[in-house]
């Protein structure tokens, strides 16, 4: 049985060389930059891992680009969270599941936030339902894990620097292993 760390690394190293939507960085670079930003901010391991893996749903869905061309949201956040829930605790997967909603929240709740979004993020925001209404934003933020998703969103938005130098996937092995489900000890490296 392949261990979670090796599986995640292989998914990103084998499929993560493609460009991240219309950004100038690859999926792998984006994930590594997000994780590095989380780590530099002093985030706990569950958020560092969520930052690293938050867009794994893009890599799992072979029809992602086709869906976008048809004007459909491929729901990469739900796909990724569901896939990762086999191995990772809820605090990891819920931040991932809600990172798109966090963008919708921030557009409504934070003046000027929409202006920092890249053109690709603006396009995807439209497919993802657009900005929340004030009432939707308030209700969403009261959910457990919303604050974590907002933090993840900020790293996600900032992780698009083609010149960034960040650690490789191996640097996150300890963080990954620290947030595996406790009821699955066979997942830990030996």
N, CA and C atoms as a LAMMPS dump frame, in Angstrom:
ITEM: TIMESTEP
0
ITEM: NUMBER OF ATOMS
570
ITEM: BOX BOUNDS ff ff ff
-5.0000000000000000e+02 5.0000000000000000e+02
-5.0000000000000000e+02 5.0000000000000000e+02
-5.0000000000000000e+02 5.0000000000000000e+02
ITEM: ATOMS id mol type element x y z
1 1 1 N 0.837 -1.183 0
2 1 2 C 0 0 0
3 1 3 C 0.885 1.251 0
4 2 1 N 0.602 2.153 -0.918
5 2 2 C 1.377 3.385 -0.993
6 2 3 C 1.002 4.292 0.18
7 3 1 N 1.998 4.847 0.823
8 3 2 C 1.792 5.739 1.964
9 3 3 C 1.324 7.108 1.473
10 4 1 N 0.558 7.825 2.284
11 4 2 C 0.025 9.123 1.853
12 4 3 C 1.075 10.114 1.37
13 5 1 N 2.199 10.193 2.068
14 5 2 C 3.201 11.165 1.627
15 5 3 C 3.664 10.855 0.21
16 6 1 N 4.015 9.591 -0.047
17 6 2 C 4.49 9.215 -1.379
18 6 3 C 3.406 9.415 -2.435
19 7 1 N 2.173 9.084 -2.091
20 7 2 C 1.068 9.247 -3.028
21 7 3 C 0.873 10.713 -3.394
22 8 1 N 0.848 11.589 -2.4
23 8 2 C 0.66 13.02 -2.66
24 8 3 C 1.833 13.577 -3.479
25 9 1 N 3.033 13.189 -3.09
26 9 2 C 4.218 13.646 -3.82
27 9 3 C 4.154 13.19 -5.272
28 10 1 N 3.782 11.919 -5.487
29 10 2 C 3.724 11.393 -6.846
30 10 3 C 2.649 12.094 -7.676
31 11 1 N 1.507 12.363 -7.091
32 11 2 C 0.445 13.07 -7.816
33 11 3 C 0.942 14.435 -8.261
34 12 1 N 1.593 15.153 -7.354
35 12 2 C 2.069 16.503 -7.699
36 12 3 C 3.262 16.462 -8.643
37 13 1 N 4.176 15.513 -8.442
38 13 2 C 5.348 15.472 -9.31
39 13 3 C 5.009 14.934 -10.703
40 14 1 N 4.017 14.048 -10.797
41 14 2 C 3.649 13.501 -12.103
42 14 3 C 2.671 14.394 -12.855
43 15 1 N 1.75 15.029 -12.157
44 15 2 C 0.744 15.843 -12.831
45 15 3 C 0.861 17.332 -12.586
46 16 1 N 1.71 17.701 -11.658
47 16 2 C 1.796 19.101 -11.253
48 16 3 C 2.65 19.982 -12.121
49 17 1 N 3.177 19.451 -13.205
50 17 2 C 3.994 20.26 -14.102
51 17 3 C 3.182 21.12 -15.048
52 18 1 N 1.875 20.888 -15.083
53 18 2 C 1.024 21.711 -15.943
54 18 3 C 0.803 23.076 -15.297
55 19 1 N 0.554 24.059 -16.129
56 19 2 C 0.323 25.397 -15.612
57 19 3 C -0.923 25.426 -14.747
58 20 1 N -0.867 26.25 -13.724
59 20 2 C -1.977 26.446 -12.802
60 20 3 C -2.949 27.409 -13.448
61 21 1 N -3.997 26.869 -14.045
62 21 2 C -5.001 27.637 -14.777
63 21 3 C -4.278 28.522 -15.794
64 22 1 N -4.518 29.814 -15.794
65 22 2 C -3.848 30.722 -16.744
66 22 3 C -2.73 31.485 -16.055
67 23 1 N -2.24 30.97 -14.941
68 23 2 C -1.16 31.616 -14.204
69 23 3 C 0.181 31.213 -14.818
70 24 1 N 1.237 31.881 -14.404
71 24 2 C 2.564 31.611 -14.949
72 24 3 C 3.318 30.537 -14.169
73 25 1 N 2.71 29.995 -13.114
74 25 2 C 3.345 28.951 -12.312
75 25 3 C 2.635 27.624 -12.551
76 26 1 N 3.33 26.542 -12.265
77 26 2 C 2.725 25.217 -12.395
78 26 3 C 1.91 24.896 -11.147
79 27 1 N 1.129 23.841 -11.241
80 27 2 C 0.366 23.37 -10.081
81 27 3 C 1.312 23.029 -8.919
82 28 1 N 2.421 22.376 -9.228
83 28 2 C 3.393 22.019 -8.192
84 28 3 C 3.981 23.268 -7.565
85 29 1 N 4.422 24.22 -8.378
86 29 2 C 4.984 25.462 -7.829
87 29 3 C 3.959 26.187 -6.957
88 30 1 N 2.726 26.226 -7.406
89 30 2 C 1.676 26.9 -6.653
90 30 3 C 1.46 26.255 -5.289
91 31 1 N 1.381 24.933 -5.257
92 31 2 C 1.206 24.236 -3.989
93 31 3 C 2.384 24.434 -3.051
94 32 1 N 3.593 24.327 -3.6
95 32 2 C 4.791 24.518 -2.765
96 32 3 C 4.895 25.95 -2.25
97 33 1 N 4.57 26.927 -3.088
98 33 2 C 4.591 28.322 -2.638
99 33 3 C 3.546 28.565 -1.558
100 34 1 N 2.357 28.002 -1.729
101 34 2 C 1.3 28.166 -0.728
102 34 3 C 1.752 27.599 0.615
103 35 1 N 2.333 26.407 0.587
104 35 2 C 2.805 25.777 1.82
105 35 3 C 3.93 26.574 2.457
106 36 1 N 4.852 27.083 1.646
107 36 2 C 5.959 27.881 2.182
108 36 3 C 5.436 29.157 2.838
109 37 1 N 4.456 29.789 2.219
110 37 2 C 3.866 30.998 2.807
111 37 3 C 3.172 30.677 4.134
112 38 1 N 2.485 29.556 4.187
113 38 2 C 1.823 29.137 5.427
114 38 3 C 2.857 28.872 6.514
115 39 1 N 3.918 28.163 6.145
116 39 2 C 4.95 27.847 7.131
117 39 3 C 5.637 29.109 7.64
118 40 1 N 5.954 30.022 6.723
119 40 2 C 6.599 31.278 7.129
120 40 3 C 5.72 32.111 8.057
121 41 1 N 4.421 31.972 7.921
122 41 2 C 3.512 32.75 8.767
123 41 3 C 3.33 32.121 10.145
124 42 1 N 3.918 30.952 10.351
125 42 2 C 3.799 30.275 11.641
126 42 3 C 2.546 29.43 11.768
127 43 1 N 1.928 29.095 10.655
128 43 2 C 0.697 28.297 10.664
129 43 3 C 0.958 26.914 11.245
130 44 1 N -0.07 26.312 11.838
131 44 2 C 0.062 24.938 12.329
132 44 3 C 0.135 23.957 11.154
133 45 1 N 0.57 22.755 11.444
134 45 2 C 0.767 21.742 10.4
135 45 3 C -0.47 21.495 9.557
136 46 1 N -1.652 21.488 10.165
137 46 2 C -2.843 21.185 9.36
138 46 3 C -3.07 22.233 8.278
139 47 1 N -2.714 23.484 8.538
140 47 2 C -2.88 24.521 7.515
141 47 3 C -1.744 24.504 6.499
142 48 1 N -0.56 24.122 6.922
143 48 2 C 0.548 23.991 5.971
144 48 3 C 0.226 22.889 4.962
145 49 1 N -0.289 21.774 5.452
146 49 2 C -0.654 20.674 4.563
147 49 3 C -1.839 21.07 3.682
148 50 1 N -2.818 21.742 4.249
149 50 2 C -3.954 22.209 3.439
150 50 3 C -3.471 23.156 2.346
151 51 1 N -2.531 24.024 2.682
152 51 2 C -1.984 24.95 1.678
153 51 3 C -1.255 24.181 0.577
154 52 1 N -0.5 23.182 0.954
155 52 2 C 0.242 22.373 -0.017
156 52 3 C -0.694 21.634 -0.975
157 53 1 N -1.763 21.067 -0.436
158 53 2 C -2.614 20.156 -1.203
159 53 3 C -3.948 20.758 -1.638
160 54 1 N -4.168 22.04 -1.402
161 54 2 C -5.505 22.613 -1.594
162 54 3 C -6.052 22.485 -3.015
163 55 1 N -5.206 22.399 -4.005
164 55 2 C -5.677 22.309 -5.385
165 55 3 C -5.492 20.929 -6.006
166 56 1 N -5.345 19.9 -5.173
167 56 2 C -5.156 18.55 -5.7
168 56 3 C -6.337 18.129 -6.573
169 57 1 N -7.505 18.668 -6.306
170 57 2 C -8.676 18.355 -7.125
171 57 3 C -8.481 18.713 -8.588
172 58 1 N -7.692 19.759 -8.863
173 58 2 C -7.377 20.1 -10.26
174 58 3 C -6.613 18.96 -10.932
175 59 1 N -5.749 18.309 -10.175
176 59 2 C -4.913 17.248 -10.742
177 59 3 C -5.659 15.922 -10.877
178 60 1 N -6.727 15.763 -10.119
179 60 2 C -7.482 14.513 -10.129
180 60 3 C -8.553 14.489 -11.212
181 61 1 N -8.949 15.647 -11.685
182 61 2 C -10.053 15.749 -12.638
183 61 3 C -9.506 15.919 -14.049
184 62 1 N -9.629 14.893 -14.848
185 62 2 C -9.131 14.946 -16.218
186 62 3 C -9.922 15.858 -17.135
187 63 1 N -11.119 16.283 -16.695
188 63 2 C -11.965 17.137 -17.532
189 63 3 C -12.046 18.565 -17
190 64 1 N -11.12 18.96 -16.159
191 64 2 C -11.153 20.292 -15.544
192 64 3 C -11.201 21.405 -16.599
193 65 1 N -10.3 21.371 -17.549
194 65 2 C -10.283 22.418 -18.58
195 65 3 C -11.55 22.38 -19.442
196 66 1 N -12.008 21.189 -19.764
197 66 2 C -13.228 21.06 -20.543
198 66 3 C -14.426 21.653 -19.812
199 67 1 N -14.497 21.416 -18.516
200 67 2 C -15.593 21.974 -17.727
201 67 3 C -15.565 23.497 -17.777
202 68 1 N -14.381 24.074 -17.613
203 68 2 C -14.253 25.533 -17.655
204 68 3 C -14.672 26.078 -19.022
205 69 1 N -14.27 25.385 -20.081
206 69 2 C -14.642 25.825 -21.428
207 69 3 C -16.149 25.752 -21.648
208 70 1 N -16.814 24.824 -20.958
209 70 2 C -18.274 24.71 -21.052
210 70 3 C -18.981 25.672 -20.095
211 71 1 N -18.195 26.429 -19.318
212 71 2 C -18.781 27.351 -18.355
213 71 3 C -19.264 26.673 -17.083
214 72 1 N -18.637 25.541 -16.76
215 72 2 C -19.017 24.778 -15.575
216 72 3 C -17.914 24.853 -14.521
217 73 1 N -18.31 24.851 -13.276
218 73 2 C -17.365 24.775 -12.166
219 73 3 C -17.085 23.3 -11.907
220 74 1 N -15.841 22.893 -11.984
221 74 2 C -15.483 21.49 -11.783
222 74 3 C -15.431 21.095 -10.307
223 75 1 N -15.648 22.049 -9.399
224 75 2 C -15.695 21.785 -7.96
225 75 3 C -14.422 21.102 -7.456
226 76 1 N -13.273 21.634 -7.867
227 76 2 C -12.001 21.021 -7.474
228 76 3 C -11.831 20.96 -5.967
229 77 1 N -12.394 21.907 -5.252
230 77 2 C -12.255 21.931 -3.799
231 77 3 C -12.96 20.746 -3.149
232 78 1 N -14.15 20.412 -3.629
233 78 2 C -14.899 19.268 -3.083
234 78 3 C -14.256 17.953 -3.496
235 79 1 N -13.842 17.879 -4.747
236 79 2 C -13.167 16.685 -5.256
237 79 3 C -11.895 16.404 -4.445
238 80 1 N -11.091 17.429 -4.262
239 80 2 C -9.849 17.264 -3.516
240 80 3 C -10.08 16.897 -2.066
241 81 1 N -11.026 17.57 -1.417
242 81 2 C -11.304 17.286 -0.005
243 81 3 C -11.814 15.862 0.17
244 82 1 N -12.685 15.427 -0.724
245 82 2 C -13.207 14.061 -0.632
246 82 3 C -12.092 13.032 -0.812
247 83 1 N -11.236 13.248 -1.781
248 83 2 C -10.117 12.344 -2.022
249 83 3 C -9.196 12.284 -0.802
250 84 1 N -8.847 13.433 -0.265
251 84 2 C -7.904 13.504 0.852
252 84 3 C -8.49 13.008 2.171
253 85 1 N -9.808 12.977 2.283
254 85 2 C -10.439 12.591 3.546
255 85 3 C -10.166 11.138 3.929
256 86 1 N -9.697 10.338 2.998
257 86 2 C -9.325 8.956 3.33
258 86 3 C -8.137 8.902 4.286
259 87 1 N -7.283 9.91 4.194
260 87 2 C -6.044 9.884 4.956
261 87 3 C -5.915 10.999 5.993
262 88 1 N -6.49 12.144 5.698
263 88 2 C -6.231 13.325 6.519
264 88 3 C -7.405 13.697 7.41
265 89 1 N -7.058 14.299 8.537
266 89 2 C -8.066 14.75 9.489
267 89 3 C -8.921 15.866 8.898
268 90 1 N -10.091 16.028 9.472
269 90 2 C -11.052 17.027 8.989
270 90 3 C -10.486 18.442 8.966
271 91 1 N -9.632 18.787 9.902
272 91 2 C -9.111 20.154 9.93
273 91 3 C -8.315 20.483 8.66
274 92 1 N -7.757 19.482 8.017
275 92 2 C -7.067 19.663 6.737
276 92 3 C -8.089 19.753 5.612
277 93 1 N -8.961 18.763 5.543
278 93 2 C -9.867 18.669 4.401
279 93 3 C -10.939 19.755 4.402
280 94 1 N -11.359 20.205 5.566
281 94 2 C -12.381 21.255 5.598
282 94 3 C -11.813 22.603 5.135
283 95 1 N -10.575 22.892 5.459
284 95 2 C -9.954 24.126 4.94
285 95 3 C -9.897 24.067 3.415
286 96 1 N -9.575 22.903 2.884
287 96 2 C -9.521 22.727 1.427
288 96 3 C -10.924 22.839 0.832
289 97 1 N -11.881 22.171 1.439
290 97 2 C -13.256 22.186 0.938
291 97 3 C -13.815 23.612 0.868
292 98 1 N -13.389 24.473 1.774
293 98 2 C -13.959 25.82 1.873
294 98 3 C -13.082 26.935 1.299
295 99 1 N -11.95 26.609 0.671
296 99 2 C -11.081 27.702 0.206
297 99 3 C -11.675 28.486 -0.955
298 100 1 N -12.553 27.897 -1.746
299 100 2 C -13.236 28.642 -2.807
300 100 3 C -14.297 29.552 -2.189
301 101 1 N -15.059 29.022 -1.248
302 101 2 C -16.055 29.844 -0.559
303 101 3 C -15.376 31.012 0.157
304 102 1 N -14.148 30.802 0.626
305 102 2 C -13.415 31.885 1.286
306 102 3 C -13.143 33.029 0.313
307 103 1 N -12.881 32.718 -0.947
308 103 2 C -12.695 33.772 -1.952
309 103 3 C -14.008 34.53 -2.128
310 104 1 N -15.098 33.819 -2.236
311 104 2 C -16.405 34.446 -2.391
312 104 3 C -16.719 35.329 -1.181
313 105 1 N -16.334 34.859 -0.003
314 105 2 C -16.525 35.617 1.233
315 105 3 C -15.685 36.893 1.223
316 106 1 N -14.402 36.763 0.928
317 106 2 C -13.496 37.908 0.977
318 106 3 C -13.864 39.005 -0.017
319 107 1 N -14.372 38.628 -1.184
320 107 2 C -14.792 39.625 -2.166
321 107 3 C -15.889 40.513 -1.563
322 108 1 N -16.752 39.908 -0.769
323 108 2 C -17.844 40.649 -0.135
324 108 3 C -17.392 41.373 1.13
325 109 1 N -16.628 40.698 1.959
326 109 2 C -16.339 41.195 3.302
327 109 3 C -15.167 42.167 3.396
328 110 1 N -14.293 42.158 2.41
329 110 2 C -13.063 42.943 2.525
330 110 3 C -12.91 43.895 1.341
331 111 1 N -13.154 45.187 1.574
332 111 2 C -13 46.151 0.478
333 111 3 C -11.591 46.069 -0.129
334 112 1 N -11.53 46.062 -1.439
335 112 2 C -10.253 46.017 -2.139
336 112 3 C -9.751 44.617 -2.435
337 113 1 N -10.354 43.594 -1.819
338 113 2 C -9.885 42.232 -2.054
339 113 3 C -10.015 41.833 -3.528
340 114 1 N -11.117 42.153 -4.141
341 114 2 C -11.345 41.758 -5.535
342 114 3 C -10.254 42.294 -6.456
343 115 1 N -9.693 43.44 -6.114
344 115 2 C -8.663 44.048 -6.963
345 115 3 C -7.336 43.294 -6.928
346 116 1 N -7.115 42.488 -5.902
347 116 2 C -5.845 41.74 -5.844
348 116 3 C -5.926 40.416 -6.592
349 117 1 N -7.123 40.022 -6.997
350 117 2 C -7.273 38.743 -7.683
351 117 3 C -6.662 38.794 -9.076
352 118 1 N -6.01 37.712 -9.444
353 118 2 C -5.461 37.602 -10.793
354 118 3 C -6.63 37.454 -11.775
355 119 1 N -6.386 37.731 -13.049
356 119 2 C -7.456 37.545 -14.042
357 119 3 C -8.033 36.123 -14.029
358 120 1 N -7.195 35.126 -13.83
359 120 2 C -7.687 33.745 -13.776
360 120 3 C -8.595 33.532 -12.566
361 121 1 N -8.248 34.136 -11.425
362 121 2 C -9.09 34.017 -10.23
363 121 3 C -10.417 34.735 -10.408
364 122 1 N -10.401 35.839 -11.12
365 122 2 C -11.649 36.558 -11.398
366 122 3 C -12.553 35.688 -12.27
367 123 1 N -11.982 35.059 -13.302
368 123 2 C -12.769 34.177 -14.179
369 123 3 C -13.339 32.998 -13.394
370 124 1 N -12.501 32.386 -12.572
371 124 2 C -12.994 31.224 -11.824
372 124 3 C -14.036 31.643 -10.784
373 125 1 N -13.904 32.838 -10.228
374 125 2 C -14.9 33.331 -9.271
375 125 3 C -16.29 33.353 -9.904
376 126 1 N -16.367 33.764 -11.146
377 126 2 C -17.652 33.788 -11.85
378 126 3 C -18.236 32.382 -11.953
379 127 1 N -17.399 31.407 -12.323
380 127 2 C -17.873 30.023 -12.428
381 127 3 C -18.262 29.451 -11.064
382 128 1 N -17.631 29.947 -10.017
383 128 2 C -17.85 29.42 -8.672
384 128 3 C -19.019 30.084 -7.948
385 129 1 N -19.735 30.953 -8.632
386 129 2 C -20.93 31.542 -8.032
387 129 3 C -20.825 33.016 -7.711
388 130 1 N -19.66 33.611 -7.933
389 130 2 C -19.495 35.039 -7.666
390 130 3 C -19.43 35.356 -6.182
391 131 1 N -19.442 36.627 -5.895
392 131 2 C -19.362 37.09 -4.503
393 131 3 C -20.592 36.655 -3.722
394 132 1 N -20.402 36.385 -2.448
395 132 2 C -21.533 36.133 -1.557
396 132 3 C -22.302 37.428 -1.355
397 133 1 N -23.571 37.308 -1.041
398 133 2 C -24.314 38.467 -0.548
399 133 3 C -23.801 38.731 0.866
400 134 1 N -24.137 39.87 1.43
401 134 2 C -23.704 40.186 2.797
402 134 3 C -24.216 39.131 3.777
403 135 1 N -25.45 38.707 3.615
404 135 2 C -26.019 37.7 4.51
405 135 3 C -25.328 36.352 4.342
406 136 1 N -25.051 35.966 3.094
407 136 2 C -24.345 34.707 2.846
408 136 3 C -22.941 34.742 3.452
409 137 1 N -22.253 35.865 3.298
410 137 2 C -20.896 35.999 3.842
411 137 3 C -20.907 35.863 5.358
412 138 1 N -21.854 36.527 5.985
413 138 2 C -21.943 36.468 7.45
414 138 3 C -22.245 35.047 7.919
415 139 1 N -23.182 34.394 7.27
416 139 2 C -23.534 33.019 7.645
417 139 3 C -22.361 32.067 7.386
418 140 1 N -21.688 32.23 6.246
419 140 2 C -20.565 31.339 5.93
420 140 3 C -19.455 31.478 6.97
421 141 1 N -19.141 32.684 7.37
422 141 2 C -18.024 32.89 8.286
423 141 3 C -18.289 32.308 9.672
424 142 1 N -19.526 32.069 10.012
425 142 2 C -19.857 31.472 11.318
426 142 3 C -19.635 29.963 11.322
427 143 1 N -19.381 29.366 10.187
428 143 2 C -19.152 27.92 10.111
429 143 3 C -17.82 27.54 10.747
430 144 1 N -17.755 26.363 11.35
431 144 2 C -16.464 25.887 11.847
432 144 3 C -15.469 25.781 10.689
433 145 1 N -14.269 26.233 10.888
434 145 2 C -13.224 26.127 9.878
435 145 3 C -13.155 27.28 8.897
436 146 1 N -14.095 28.217 8.97
437 146 2 C -14.096 29.328 8.018
438 146 3 C -12.834 30.179 8.144
439 147 1 N -12.416 30.449 9.356
440 147 2 C -11.216 31.281 9.552
441 147 3 C -9.986 30.6 8.949
442 148 1 N -9.879 29.281 9.091
443 148 2 C -8.772 28.542 8.468
444 148 3 C -8.826 28.665 6.953
445 149 1 N -10.023 28.561 6.39
446 149 2 C -10.171 28.659 4.934
447 149 3 C -9.777 30.04 4.428
448 150 1 N -10.061 31.079 5.204
449 150 2 C -9.669 32.438 4.813
450 150 3 C -8.15 32.556 4.811
451 151 1 N -7.504 32.008 5.819
452 151 2 C -6.035 32.036 5.841
453 151 3 C -5.468 31.295 4.631
454 152 1 N -6.001 30.11 4.371
455 152 2 C -5.569 29.333 3.209
456 152 3 C -5.763 30.137 1.93
457 153 1 N -6.871 30.817 1.811
458 153 2 C -7.161 31.616 0.612
459 153 3 C -6.105 32.686 0.387
460 154 1 N -5.665 33.326 1.464
461 154 2 C -4.664 34.395 1.334
462 154 3 C -3.341 33.847 0.794
463 155 1 N -2.94 32.667 1.276
464 155 2 C -1.707 32.053 0.758
465 155 3 C -1.912 31.625 -0.686
466 156 1 N -3.071 31.103 -0.985
467 156 2 C -3.416 30.693 -2.346
468 156 3 C -3.282 31.883 -3.298
469 157 1 N -3.83 33.016 -2.921
470 157 2 C -3.774 34.206 -3.773
471 157 3 C -2.342 34.703 -3.992
472 158 1 N -1.5 34.543 -2.995
473 158 2 C -0.133 35.065 -3.064
474 158 3 C 0.856 34.093 -3.714
475 159 1 N 0.458 32.865 -3.947
476 159 2 C 1.38 31.813 -4.398
477 159 3 C 1.41 31.684 -5.917
478 160 1 N 1.765 32.775 -6.583
479 160 2 C 1.782 32.771 -8.05
480 160 3 C 3.009 33.499 -8.589
481 161 1 N 4.101 33.423 -7.846
482 161 2 C 5.33 34.148 -8.168
483 161 3 C 6.299 33.222 -8.903
484 162 1 N 6.526 33.498 -10.186
485 162 2 C 7.399 32.629 -10.984
486 162 3 C 8.84 32.621 -10.493
487 163 1 N 9.243 33.647 -9.757
488 163 2 C 10.623 33.734 -9.286
489 163 3 C 10.804 33.211 -7.862
490 164 1 N 9.75 32.761 -7.224
491 164 2 C 9.847 32.301 -5.832
492 164 3 C 10.727 31.064 -5.727
493 165 1 N 11.558 31.052 -4.709
494 165 2 C 12.387 29.892 -4.404
495 165 3 C 11.857 29.318 -3.093
496 166 1 N 11.353 28.1 -3.156
497 166 2 C 10.742 27.477 -1.979
498 166 3 C 11.235 26.046 -1.843
499 167 1 N 11.093 25.464 -0.666
500 167 2 C 11.495 24.067 -0.48
501 167 3 C 10.667 23.128 -1.353
502 168 1 N 11.226 21.954 -1.625
503 168 2 C 10.52 20.942 -2.401
504 168 3 C 9.516 20.171 -1.563
505 169 1 N 8.83 19.256 -2.173
506 169 2 C 7.771 18.481 -1.53
507 169 3 C 8.283 17.739 -0.292
508 170 1 N 9.503 17.242 -0.374
509 170 2 C 10.079 16.469 0.74
510 170 3 C 10.1 17.262 2.046
511 171 1 N 10.187 18.574 1.962
512 171 2 C 10.245 19.415 3.158
513 171 3 C 8.97 19.335 3.988
514 172 1 N 7.903 18.807 3.421
515 172 2 C 6.61 18.792 4.109
516 172 3 C 6.204 17.404 4.614
517 173 1 N 7.12 16.453 4.526
518 173 2 C 6.808 15.087 4.942
519 173 3 C 6.369 15.026 6.407
520 174 1 N 7.095 15.676 7.279
521 174 2 C 6.755 15.638 8.71
522 174 3 C 5.392 16.284 8.963
523 175 1 N 5.124 17.392 8.3
524 175 2 C 3.814 18.035 8.458
525 175 3 C 2.704 17.101 7.981
526 176 1 N 2.9 16.47 6.83
527 176 2 C 1.887 15.551 6.3
528 176 3 C 1.633 14.418 7.278
529 177 1 N 2.682 13.816 7.775
530 177 2 C 2.507 12.682 8.679
531 177 3 C 1.88 13.082 10.005
532 178 1 N 2.045 14.331 10.405
533 178 2 C 1.486 14.767 11.693
534 178 3 C -0.02 15.01 11.642
535 179 1 N -0.602 15.072 10.444
536 179 2 C -2.044 15.345 10.349
537 179 3 C -2.829 14.201 9.712
538 180 1 N -2.22 13.024 9.686
539 180 2 C -2.945 11.843 9.217
540 180 3 C -3.954 11.417 10.276
541 181 1 N -4.972 10.726 9.852
542 181 2 C -5.997 10.255 10.781
543 181 3 C -5.359 9.343 11.82
544 182 1 N -5.673 9.613 13.059
545 182 2 C -5.089 8.832 14.155
546 182 3 C -5.606 7.398 14.174
547 183 1 N -6.776 7.164 13.601
548 183 2 C -7.323 5.813 13.582
549 183 3 C -6.744 4.964 12.454
550 184 1 N -5.761 5.501 11.756
551 184 2 C -5.13 4.768 10.661
552 184 3 C -3.607 4.754 10.858
553 185 1 N -3.099 4.137 11.932
554 185 2 C -1.666 4.164 12.208
555 185 3 C -0.829 3.522 11.105
556 186 1 N -1.432 2.674 10.295
557 186 2 C -0.676 2.033 9.216
558 186 3 C -0.232 3.04 8.164
559 187 1 N -0.778 4.243 8.21
560 187 2 C -0.401 5.263 7.231
561 187 3 C 0.917 5.939 7.563
562 188 1 N 1.321 5.859 8.813
563 188 2 C 2.554 6.523 9.232
564 188 3 C 3.763 5.811 8.627
565 189 1 N 4.779 6.612 8.318
566 189 2 C 6.025 6.032 7.787
567 189 3 C 6.726 5.277 8.89
568 190 1 N 7.451 4.235 8.5
569 190 2 C 8.233 3.486 9.483
570 190 3 C 9.682 3.466 9.095
